[in-house]
Amino acid sequence: MPEGDTVWRVAQRLHDALAGRPLTRCDLRVPRLATVDLTGREVREVVPRGKHLLTRFTGGLTLHSHLRMDGAWQIYAAGERWRGGPTHQIRAVLGTPDHTAVGYRLPVLDLLRTADESRAVGHLGPDLLGPDWDPEEALRRLLAAPERPLGEALLDQRNLAGIGNVYKSELCFLLRAAPWLPVGELPDPERVPTLAKRLLEANKHRPARTTTPWGDRPRPMGAGGGARPDRRLWVYGRAGRPCLRCGTAVRTADQDPAAAERVTYWCPACQPGGPAPRSTPPTN
């Protein structure tokens, strides 16, 4: 699932390709928007809001999209072959004389008045990469339910917008807290919004997300060269492999049984207090 830094980069690419130019092509392939034609309208800007994308047009209209698990916006030069997936997965096509933006597998696509954007994103908390970022308000929202498990609170976009499953696991590790620890029992809860902001800011220009000191460092001479993709993240994706801090095998469990895709990774030694592990074979 794309997280706030990924969505921020998508918004920048869409803005650079479309903003300031009138549409020469518009094809919205969802039933409720099938008759909408934005051709001739100029794209004013494309902005991210947490994990949401807002494409604003002249005339006071906004195309709202959300990528969720596997949605994507791809940008192609004029005449370039589209390679983002089969035609039946295309949900939106926005074209200018120079570029075409194609939205694949978009589970959310709505057209609304720009003045009514709050209907789509008004519920979100402070955006970690947005102009409205307010660490004090984010902390207030997190602590409003002190009994709530930290991992669940971090995933709730009403608290602070932009954190997904990767950052949830990485933040809990860096805080040395099990994702099931009640927020109110954190010894220094004010670190949560500060650390979350630092991680997303550090990664918003990186195509390969890194939360450790080693992810961008080259290998030593004779080790094959290049960065260390196996050391970019502390625990996420490292089930059964040694913790990069202490060497204990990283474990996994469901943060929320109702959301099977939200598997939590944690180190039982660095983050004591987690549930019994499920069987996870080492990753080769």
N, C-alpha and C positions, 0 to 999 in steps of 0.2 A: 504494500500500500504506500503510495507516495506520501512523504511527510512535508512539513512546511518549507524546508529548504529546497526540495525538488519542485514544489509548486511555484516557489518564488522564481526559480530559474526558468520554468515553463512560461510564466507571465512575462519575464524579461524578453524571451525569444519571440513570443507572440507580439509583444509591443514593438520590438525593433522591426519585425517583418510587416506589421499592419498599420501601426499608428500614423496618422497624418495623411492617409490615403483613402480615397473612396473605394468601396467594394465594386468590383466588376462581376463578381459571382457570389451567390449566396444560395446554399442548399442545406436546409435543416431537415434531417431525415428522422424525425420523430412525429408521430401522428398529430399531436396537438399543434405543431409548428409547421406542418407540411405546406401550408399556404402562405407562410411568412416570406417576404422578399425584402431584404435589406440592401439590395443593390442600389448604388448611388450614395448611400450614407457613408460618411467618413468615420473611420475608427478613431475616436479621441484618445483612448488609452486602454491598456490591459493591466489590471492590478490584481495582486493576490490578496486574499483575506483568509488567513489560516490555511486551510487546504482547499479553499474555494477560489475560482477564477472568475473575474468580472471583466467582460469586454464591453466597454462603453462606446456608444455611437452618438453622432450628432442627432439632434431631435429628441434627446432624453430617453434613449432606450439602452438597456443592458442585457447582454447575453450571459447568463449565469451557468457555469459548468462545474462539475466536481468529478475527479478522476476515480475516487474510491480505490478498489483493489487493482484493476488493470486497465483503466482508461488512459488515454494518451492523446496529446496534440502533437502532430508532426508538421513540420514546415518544409515546403518544397519550392525551389526556384521555378520560374515559369518554364514550362515544357519538361520539367523533371518527372520521371516516373514515380508514382506513389508506391511506397514499399512498407507501409505501416500495418498491413493486414489485408484480408480479403475484403472485397467491396461491400459485402453484407454487414460488415462490422463498422462501416462509416456512419457516423451520426450527424456530422456537421462539416460543411465545406465553406470556407470564407476566402475569397480570392481577390487580389489586387493585380494590377498589370505586372508586378514583379514577383510576387510570392503567393502561394496558396497554403492556407492552414487547414489541415484535415484532422478532425476529431474522431478517434477510433474508440469504440466500446465505452462511450460516455454514458454512465448510468444516470446522470443528472444533467439535463439541458433545459433551461427555462428562459423565456424572454419576459422581462418586466421593465417597468419604468425605472429609470435611474433613481428617481426620488423615492422609490419603494424598495430599494435594495435591502433594507432592514428586514423585510419579510424573509429573505434568504439567509442573511448573515447576521442579523441583529442579535441572535442568541449567543454569539461567540464571545469568549472572553478576550482579554488583551492579546493582540497578535504579536508573537515573538519577533517577527520580522517586519512589523508594520509601524506606521507613524503613531498609532495609538498605544504603543507598548507602555505599560504602567506596571512596574514590578510590585508596587504596594497593593494595587487592586488585584493583581494575580494572586498574591499571597493571601489577601483577604478571602478570595473565593476558595482557595485551596483549604483554608482553615475553617471555612464555614461548616464543614462536615468533618470534624476531627476524628470520627470513628471510621471513616472511609479508608480502605487500603490505598497506599500510596500509588501503586500501579494504576488502579482504576481512576484515581483522581487526576493523574497525569494524562490519561487518555481522554478525559472528558473535556471536549473543546469549549465548554462553557466556563472552564477555569482559566485556561490559557491556550490559545489557538496555535496549532502547528506541530504538536507532538504526536507521533505515531508509535507503533510497536517497537521500532528500533531504538528511538530515543528514550522511550519508557524504560527499556531494559538497561541501556547505557547510563542513564541518569541515576537509576536506583543503585547501580554498581558504584558509580562515582560518589554517591552519598553514603556508601557502605550500609545501605538499608535494604532489607528484604522487600520485594514489591508488595507483600501482604501486610507490612507494618502499618498500623493506623497513622494517618497523617499527623494527628495530634501528639503522637509519641516521638516524632522526629526531634532530636536534640537541637537542631539548628534549622528550622523550616525556612528561614529567610534565604538560605542558600539555594533552594529549589528554583525559583524564578531567575535568579542571577546566573546559575550554572546552565539552565536551559537556554537562556538568551545567548550565553557565550558559545555554546555548542552549535546552535543553529547559525549564528553569525559567522563562525569559523568555517562552516561548511556550505554556505549559500553559493559560493563560487566554485566549489569542488564537485566534479562529476562523480568522484569516488568518495563517499562519506568516510570521515576519519574522526575517531574520538580518542585515540591513543597518541603518545609522543612518537611512535615509530612508523605509522602508516605511510607517511610521505618520505621517509628516509630511504636512501638507496641501500641495497644489500652490500655487504662487504665485498671486497675484491675476491673473485673466484666463486662467488655464491650465485652467479647467474645475472647479476645486475638488476636494475629496476627497483620500484618501490616494494613494500612488504604488504601485499593484499591480505595475507594471513594474519596480520597484526594490526589491521586498521580499526577493529572494534574490540572492546574489552571482553564482552560475553555474547553479544547477539550473534547467532549463527554458529556458535562454538560448542554445541551440545556434545558432551562426552570428551571434549578436548581440554587440555590443561588451562586453568585460569592464568592469564598473563601476569597476574600479580603474585599469586601464591602457589600455583601449580595444581590446585585441587580441580577435579573434573567438574566442568560446568554442567549444570542440570537444567531441565526444562519442566514446565508445568503450565496448565491453562490458567491464565489470569482470570478469565471469565468463561465458564463452561458453555455459555450460550454463544460465544464467539470463538470458534475453533481456530480461526486464523491468527488469533492474538496469543500466540505461545510466548511465554515469558522465559527468558534465560537469566540465570543468576548463579553466583558462586556461593555454595553453602558455607564456606569458611569465611569469606570476606563479607557475606551478607547473611548472617545466621537468622533463623526464624522462619524459613520457608517451609512449604508442605513436603510431604514424603515424595521422593522423586519417582517419575515414571521411567520405565526402562528405555534407555536411549543408547543405541550403539555408537561407538566412536566414529567420527567422520574422518575418512582418509584424505 
